[in-house]
Amino acid sequence: MKRQIFTAAAIITVLGLSACQVQKETETVTQEQNEMGSAAQEQNETGVAAQAQTGAGAEGHGVFDIPVQLEYARKFTITKDSDGCSLLTIDQGDPVVVIPEGNSVPETLPDHAIVLEQPLDHIYLASTAAMDFFASLDAMDSLRLSGVKEDGWYIEAAREAMREGSLIFAGKYSQPDYELLLSEQCRLAIENTMLLHNPEVKEKLEQIGIPVIVERSSYEPEPLGRMEWVKFYGALLGKEDESEALYNEKVETLKEELNREQTQSQNPEDNQNADNSQNQNGSTDAGLDADQTEERPTAVFFYINPKGYANVRKSGDYISKMIRMAGGEYLFSDLGDPDSALSTVNMQMEEFYASAKDADYLIYNSTIYGEIQNLDDLFIKSPLLKDFKAVKEGHVWCTSSQTFQQVMGVADLIGDMHRMFLGEEDGMTYLFPLR
């Protein structure tokens, strides 16, 4: 049984760091799109839950047979033993065993298990998608090292921590400062799947005694599944109750919003299958499952890249699901290759015009190349947009720049879209109209 147990006391000399070659970082746009991308591959029949199998140790200790209920998330599981230890599994990743403070490490562990003893601190966070979970759980003190500089964060708690010096830059994900990580006694590196393009970096981190978790929150196909990753971080950090309460509060607030006075096409009481069947993760909530067939207002989510192409979210993407949950319909029903990991498609403006000019709503994604402030800014990017139906009817909206780093805001963004479809402008968090 292979066991990987890492402790902060381990001091390992870095050998040959200067000879360690890492590939040039993929451009910022590609990284952001990967963080926002939806999963291209569904879980297999065994799924991540299969990793929860383990042999018995002392009675109850290390026997992980108490599953934690998840509603929408598919890319991780949490299973506990009777002593409060947690077994966390991530799709395509090594299992993680989390030991509460004062507990002993079970004698029997899953193969290739990473063992982490609470309280966890001095974490190196290179995944931008994960920062909001730490901020929302008031767990910024668990972080010490960042893979992003201050100006790359759109989460105020992260920017403040870097200004104050409690969080310091330790190199980007593809070129971490190994000596700094060791001198700061880094206990854990949390990465996104961009690291898989640089396998030698993961190997080096593990070689010098730093365990690596490659998180996959951005690969959740269901919008609320992304937000539900707060439970993973709650288990990791010993904040299970806080994470459960935070998630439930967000979901309940969204349900209340979706059950307000509805548009002609939105009635949450009908947002369920006729047999009130459960969704594939066990949820039976009618207010969050968008299953109606009535005519709905159509919407397109896009931005214009520097080469003049319209970059459009593909069909079936989690953004299109958010639009449907909010009471609309994503205009493109079959755009993009469903087997591709890419979440967007580049379209020539003439093609985009022909396909989307009659959309009822346009939502401009400002998270890639910065916010635009008005319609004139939009027309500078493409004069063709002047002739779009949504422009003529005043139904053009823009996302704020922090939208996608704030993963716990998924429910708020769905609520914003719902208010947009209701014709309201007040109470928005992430959307604002372009005039």
N, C-alpha and C positions, 0 to 999 in steps of 0.2 A: 504494500500500500504506500503509494508515494504521498508524502506529506510536506506541504510548504508552510512553515510557521515562521512569520517575520515579526521581530520585536524591535522597538526603538533603540534598544541597547546595542543592537548589532552595528559595529563599525567596520566597514569593509573598505580597503584601499582600492582606489580606482586605478586600474592598469590599462595603459594604452588608450586613454580617452582621445588623445590627439590623433590616433590612427583610426578612430571610429568614424566611418563615413556615413553620412545620412543624406538622403535625397533632398533636393530643393523642395521647399514647401509648395504644395498646390496653391494656386492663386486664391485670394480671399473669397472671390465669388464662388468658386467650386466648393470650398470648405463650407460656406454658409448654406449652399444649396444641399450639400450632403447632410448637414445638421437638420435641415428642414425637410429632407427627403422622406418619402414613405417607403415602407418595406417592399421589396420586389419579390421576396420569397416567403411564403406562408410557413408556419410551423409544421413540422412533419407529425406523423401520428403520435409519436411518443412525446414530442414537444419538450420544452425546457423542464417540465415537471418530472420527466424521467430521471433527471439528474438528482432528484431528491432521495433516491434509493440509497440506503446505507445500512451497514450491519449494526447489531446491538452492542452497546458498551455496557457500563454499569446500568442498573435498572432505571430506565427513563432518561438517563443522561447520554446524549448523543444519538438517541432514537428519534429521528425527525419525522413525526407522524401526525403533527397538528398543523394542517394547512391554514393559511390566512386567506380569507375570501377576497378575490379581486373581481371587479365588475367588468372592466373593459381591457385592461392591459393583458397582452399576450407574450411579451418578450421577457418577462421575469416571473419568478415565483418566490414565495416566502413560506417556509415550513419551519415549525418550531418544535423543540423537545420540551419535556415537562419541567426542565430547569430554566427555561427562558432563553436558551441558546437558539440562534436563528440560522437556518440554512437558506442562503439566497442563491438562486440560479438565474443565469442570464443566457438567452439564446446564443448558442455557439461560443459560450465562454466557460471558464473553469468555475466550479461551485465555490461559494464563499461562506465560511462558517464564522459567525459573529458571536463572541463570548462576552456576556455582560461582565462588568467590573466585579471582581471577587469570585467569579466562577472559574472552575478548572476547565482545561481543554479536554474534550472527550477522548478516550483512548482509541476509539474507532471513528474514522472519518471517511467521507467519500473520496474516491480517487482524485488526485490532483487538486485537493481542496486548498484554498487560500484561507488561512486562519487569522482573524483580526480580533484583538482584544480591546474592549472599550475601557476607558474613553478614548476615542480616536481623535488625534490631532496631527498637526504638521502634514496635512494632506496637500499634495500637488494636484491642482485641478486644471486640466487642459481642455476639458469639454465645456464649451460655452453653454450647451443645453442644460447642464447640471447646476450651474451657479444659482439659478432662481430657487431651486429646492433648498439649498443651504440658507439663502437669505430669508425665505419664507418660514423656515423652521427655526430661525434665530440661532443658526449654528455657524455663523461666520468665523467664530473662534476656533473651529475645527480645521480651518484652512490656513495655510501659511505661505503656499507657493502657487503662483498663477502661471498658466501657459499663455496668457493674453496680457498685453500692456493695459494701463489704465484707460487710455483713449479707445480701446477696443471693447470695453464693457458698456452696456446700456442698462445696467442694473446699479442703482445708486449705492447700495450697500457694498458692492464690489469696488466701485470707484472710491468711495470713502475709505475703505480698508486699505487701498493702495496709497491714497494720499497720506494716511496716518502711519503707514509703514508696517501695519500688522499683517498685510498681505504683500508679498514681493514678487516681482517678475523673475521667473526661473527658466526662461527660454521657451520658445514655442514647442508644440507637441513633437515636431520632427527634429528639433535640435535642443533638447533640454540641457541645462547646465548641470551635469552630473555631480561635479564637485560641490556646487551650491546645494543641491538636493541632499548630499551626504552631510555637509557641514550643518545643515538645518535639521538633520535627523528625520528626514522625510519617511513617513511610515506607510504611505499609500499613494499611488498615482491613479487618478481617474481620467480616462481618455475617452474620446469618441472613435468611431470606426475609421477615421482618417489615419489613425495610427497603423492600421493594417496595411497601408501602403509603405510603411517604414518598419517592417518586422524586426530589423536589427535594433531599433530603438527599444522596443518592448523587451527583446532579449537582453539588452544591456542593462535596462532597469532591473530586471529580475536577477541578473548576474550580480549586481551590486547590492542585492537584498531588499529591493523595493517592489512589493507586489503591485500588479497592474489589474485594474478593472476596466474593461472596455464596455461602457454603458451604451444602451440601444434605445433610449427613450424616443429619439427622433425617428425610429423605425416602426413605431406603433401605428398601425393603420387606422385606428379609431382615435378621434381627437381627444376624448376624455381619457383614453388609455395613456396618452403622453402625460397628462396631468397626474394620473394615478401613480406615476413613478415616484411621487413624493412619499409613498408608502415604502418603497425600496430604501430610500435615503433615511426615512424614519427608523427602519429596522437597523440600518447600518450605523446610525448615530445614537441609538437608544432613545429615539423620540417617536415611538410607535403611536402613542396616544395623541400627540400633537399632530402627526401627519394624518391620522385617521380623521380627526376633528376638522383639520384644514380642508381636506379633500371633500368631506361631507358638506361642509359649509359652502364651498364653491358650487357643488352640484345642486344643493337645495336652492341657492340663489338663482342659478340658471333655470331650474324648473319653475320657480316663481315668475321669472321674466317670460319664459315661453308660454306660460299659462295666462298671461295678461291678455287684454283685448287683442284679438288676432287679426291678421290680414285675411283677405278673401281665401287664401290658400293654406293658412296655418291654423291648425287646431290640434294641440298636443294630445287631447283626449283620443284622437284618431290615429295618433302616431305609433300604433302598434299593430302587429299582425292580428287578423280577425280572431284567431284562437288565443290571443294574449300570450303567445308563446314567448319563452325567454330568448334573449339575444344569445349569441354564441359564447358569452362569458358569464351567463347566469342572471343578467339584469332583466327585470320585468317592468322597468319604469316606462310608462307610456309617454311622458313628457319629453323624453330625450331620444326616442327612436323614431326617426323620420321615415315613415313608410307610406305617406299618402300618394295618391295618383292624381289629385286635382291639379289643375293648371296653376303654375307658380310664376312669380316674377323671375326672370333669368338674370344671372350675374356672371361676370368674367373677372378673374383675379390675374393681374399681369403687371409687368413693367417693361420699359423700353431700354434695351442695353446700349452701350456706346456705339455699337455698329449699326444701330437703327432697327434691330429685330425686336419684335414683340416676344417677350419671354412669358409663356403662359403655363399655368399649372395644368398638369395633365388630368384626364378624366379618372375618377376613382380615387384621386389623391385625398388626403385628409382635409384639405381646404375645401374641396367640393362637398365633402360630407358635412363640414361646418356650415356651409351655405345652405344645405338642405335642412339641417337641424334647425336653422334660424328661420326657415319658411320660404326659402328661395330654391332655385334650381340652377345648377352650374350649366352654363350654355353648351359646353362641349361634352357630348356624351361618349365619344370614342376617340379622344385625342391622346396620342402617345402610345408607346409600346408597353403593355401591362407587365411584360417580363423584364423590363429595364428598371434598374435601380434609380435612374434619373427621375426627378419629380416634376420637371418642367420640359417644355418643348419650345424651341425657337421658331418663330414664324416670320416670313417676309411681311412687311407692313401691308402690302396689297392683299395678301392672303388673309391676314388678320382682319383687315377692313371688310372683306367680302364675307367673312365668317361671323364677325362679332358686331357689326355696325348696328344691328337691331336689338342688341342686348338691352334689357331694362336698366341694369346697373353696371357700372364699371368700378372696380376696386383696384386702386393702384398700389402696388407693393413697393414701399419706400425703404425696405430694410437692406437692400443690396447696394444701391448707389445714392442713398440719402433722400430725405424728404423733399417733396415739392410743395409749394405753398398755395398755388392757385392754378386756374386753368391755363393762364398764359405760360406758366412753367411747363405744363403738359404739352401745349401746342408747339413749344420750342422743340420738344423731343420728336413730335410728329404732327404736322399740320392736318393730316388725314383725320385725326381724332375729332376735329371740329364738326364733322358731318355725322358723328355717331348719335343715335337716338338718345342714349343716356346723357350725353352732353347737352343736347337741345332741351331735354326735360329736367335738367338740374339734378341728375342722379349719379354724380361722379364723386367718389370718396377715395381717401388716401389713408394708408396705415401709418402709424407713428413709427419712428426708427427703432424703438425698443421692443416692438411687438413680439418677435420670435425668440429673443433671449428670455423673455418672461413667460416661461412655459406654464406657470401656474395661472397665467392670464388667459388660457385657452377658453375657459368658460365665459370669461368677460368678453372676449372677442366674438364668441357666438351670440352673446347678449347684445353686443353692439350691432351685429348684422341684423338681428331681429328688430331692433329699434329702427335701423335703416329701412328695412322693408315696411315698417309701420309708418314711415314718413316722419320720424322724430329725429331731432338733432341733440337734444339734451341728454345728459347722463352717459355720454360716450367715454370710454376709457382708451381705446386704441384706434378708433376711426374718426376722421374729421372730413367735412365736405369741402370740395374744391369749388370755388366761385370764380 
